[in-house]
Amino acid sequence: MPKNKLTNDDLEQMVDTNDEWIRTRTGIKERRILEDDDKATAFMGSEAAKEALRERGISADEIDVIICATVTPDYLFPATACMIQNEIGASNAYGFDLSAACSGFLFALSTGGNMIESGRAEKVLVIGADKMSSIVDYTDRSTCILFGDGAGAVLLEASEDETGIVDYIQHTEGDTNLALYQPAGGSLNPATEDTVADRLHYAKQDGRTVFKKATVGMADVSAEILEKNNLDADDVAYLVPHQANLRIIDATANRMGLDSEKVMVNIDKYGNTTAATIPLCLYDWEDKLNHGDNLILAAFGGGYTWGAIYLTWGMK
Ligand SMILES: CC(C)(COP(=O)(O)OP(=O)(O)OC[C@H]1O[C@@H](n2cnc3c(N)ncnc32)[C@H](O)[C@@H]1OP(=O)(O)O)[C@@H](O)C(=O)NCCC(=O)NCCS
């Protein structure tokens, strides 16, 4: 996480909002912002990757694949995974970015898991990293309160027991109304003086519409993965939800019948860091996790994209 904090009080000085509104509507108290002009998503992703490798005690040249989930790549190309590969010295790895907005980490994790399961790769680094402050309009009170910067990384390897990714359910439903998107900078609306003047390079969101879709989508898919695997709330050690809004997380936990102590929540400290929320939860809760714990990871994001992963924790 970047060190610099952007609090609700700070935002009160920037737009017409207040701490109470933000806390009660979203659960967010502060977010982190990467202030250095010469650093971006690849920097944060590399820092997270280096820490994961240190913790595992292996060197970067043992990595086979790097998947970086992000919607804020350093450049549209080359991929941020290429920057990370170079920065950490993963000389034997190939890598690519995966774009699925707030479901990016989930989709990257299932993709990396499939590579391990097939035997095509032995060590896969899955990174979720976003410098949301680079596409947030700090004059738009409906979006600027929500997002923050951050990165998290996990290292996937084959397990020698039954632990690992057991099942996943993932969905995409192309949203022609574009309730959550970045209008310009892609091939349809390349950068021009007009797109910049019209502030079209910032993320736009119809919050109410996305909220309704996200609440139903995340709760449904989480309940569905429990049912499909004959699990009930007692079997689940933790829900690891994407951190977009505390009310969406609560609705998902209620639907699953989970008590609040079984739900990872750190949205108060970091806001919505897009692809980084789930690995940041795993990082914050790592000390509490035990070998064999059943975890349900769930996310919903722009696209629309959403899904849930059922895994058993293999460490410790
Ligand atoms: C953005 C979000 C927090 C807004 O909460 P909401 O309860 O839906 O609020 P609304 O958008 O209906 O706005 C309610 C009122 O608060 C106002 N408002 C919006 N932002 C505000 C802010 N930062 N401070 C104070 N008031 C604000 C609105 O203008 C509106 O006023 P009005 O009723 O006079 O028109 C919520 O819609 C949300 O979390 N959406 C999904 C976000 C998300 O998950 N995005 C990523 C996908 S993973």
The ligand as a MOL file (V3000), in Angstrom:
LIG
                    3D

  0  0  0     0  0            999 V3000
M  V30 BEGIN CTAB
M  V30 COUNTS 48 50 0 0 0
M  V30 BEGIN ATOM
M  V30 1 C -21.9210 5.3270 -5.1780 0
M  V30 2 C -22.8350 4.9360 -4.0190 0
M  V30 3 C -22.0420 4.8720 -2.7290 0
M  V30 4 C -23.9240 5.9820 -3.8600 0
M  V30 5 O -24.7800 5.6020 -2.8140 0
M  V30 6 P -26.3710 5.6580 -3.0000 0
M  V30 7 O -26.9570 5.3350 -1.6910 0
M  V30 8 O -26.6820 4.7620 -4.1640 0
M  V30 9 O -26.5920 7.1490 -3.3190 0
M  V30 10 P -27.2660 7.7900 -4.6190 0
M  V30 11 O -26.3380 7.6640 -5.7870 0
M  V30 12 O -28.6460 7.2260 -4.7450 0
M  V30 13 O -27.3310 9.2630 -4.1440 0
M  V30 14 C -28.1040 9.6680 -3.0320 0
M  V30 15 C -27.9130 11.1570 -2.8560 0
M  V30 16 O -26.5980 11.3980 -2.3300 0
M  V30 17 C -25.9230 12.3570 -3.1530 0
M  V30 18 N -24.4940 12.0450 -3.1680 0
M  V30 19 C -23.7960 11.3120 -4.0590 0
M  V30 20 N -22.5240 11.2910 -3.7110 0
M  V30 21 C -22.3950 11.9950 -2.5780 0
M  V30 22 C -21.3110 12.3260 -1.7530 0
M  V30 23 N -20.0680 11.8790 -2.0000 0
M  V30 24 N -21.5420 13.0600 -0.6570 0
M  V30 25 C -22.7800 13.4960 -0.3600 0
M  V30 26 N -23.8490 13.2410 -1.1280 0
M  V30 27 C -23.6570 12.4870 -2.2220 0
M  V30 28 C -26.5500 12.2130 -4.5210 0
M  V30 29 O -26.3890 13.3930 -5.2670 0
M  V30 30 C -27.9920 11.9380 -4.1690 0
M  V30 31 O -28.6290 13.1380 -3.8860 0
M  V30 32 P -30.1470 13.3920 -4.3750 0
M  V30 33 O -30.9450 12.3060 -3.6880 0
M  V30 34 O -30.4110 14.7730 -3.8990 0
M  V30 35 O -30.1050 13.2160 -5.8590 0
M  V30 36 C -23.5020 3.5800 -4.2860 0
M  V30 37 O -24.4210 3.7200 -5.3210 0
M  V30 38 C -22.5350 2.4970 -4.6500 0
M  V30 39 O -21.7680 2.0570 -3.8240 0
M  V30 40 N -22.6340 1.9980 -5.8970 0
M  V30 41 C -21.8670 0.8610 -6.3560 0
M  V30 42 C -20.4170 1.1790 -6.3270 0
M  V30 43 C -19.6200 0.0410 -6.7860 0
M  V30 44 O -19.7390 -1.0330 -6.2710 0
M  V30 45 N -18.7680 0.2950 -7.7750 0
M  V30 46 C -17.7840 -0.5470 -8.2370 0
M  V30 47 C -18.3370 -1.7780 -8.8130 0
M  V30 48 S -17.4910 -3.0300 -8.1370 0
M  V30 END ATOM
M  V30 BEGIN BOND
M  V30 1 1 1 2
M  V30 2 1 2 3
M  V30 3 1 2 4
M  V30 4 1 2 36
M  V30 5 1 4 5
M  V30 6 1 5 6
M  V30 7 2 6 7
M  V30 8 1 6 8
M  V30 9 1 6 9
M  V30 10 1 9 10
M  V30 11 2 10 11
M  V30 12 1 10 12
M  V30 13 1 10 13
M  V30 14 1 13 14
M  V30 15 1 14 15
M  V30 16 1 15 16
M  V30 17 1 15 30
M  V30 18 1 16 17
M  V30 19 1 17 18
M  V30 20 1 17 28
M  V30 21 1 18 19
M  V30 22 1 18 27
M  V30 23 2 19 20
M  V30 24 1 20 21
M  V30 25 1 21 22
M  V30 26 2 21 27
M  V30 27 1 22 23
M  V30 28 2 22 24
M  V30 29 1 24 25
M  V30 30 2 25 26
M  V30 31 1 26 27
M  V30 32 1 28 29
M  V30 33 1 28 30
M  V30 34 1 30 31
M  V30 35 1 31 32
M  V30 36 2 32 33
M  V30 37 1 32 34
M  V30 38 1 32 35
M  V30 39 1 36 37
M  V30 40 1 36 38
M  V30 41 2 38 39
M  V30 42 1 38 40
M  V30 43 1 40 41
M  V30 44 1 41 42
M  V30 45 1 42 43
M  V30 46 2 43 44
M  V30 47 1 43 45
M  V30 48 1 45 46
M  V30 49 1 46 47
M  V30 50 1 47 48
M  V30 END BOND
M  V30 END CTAB
M  END
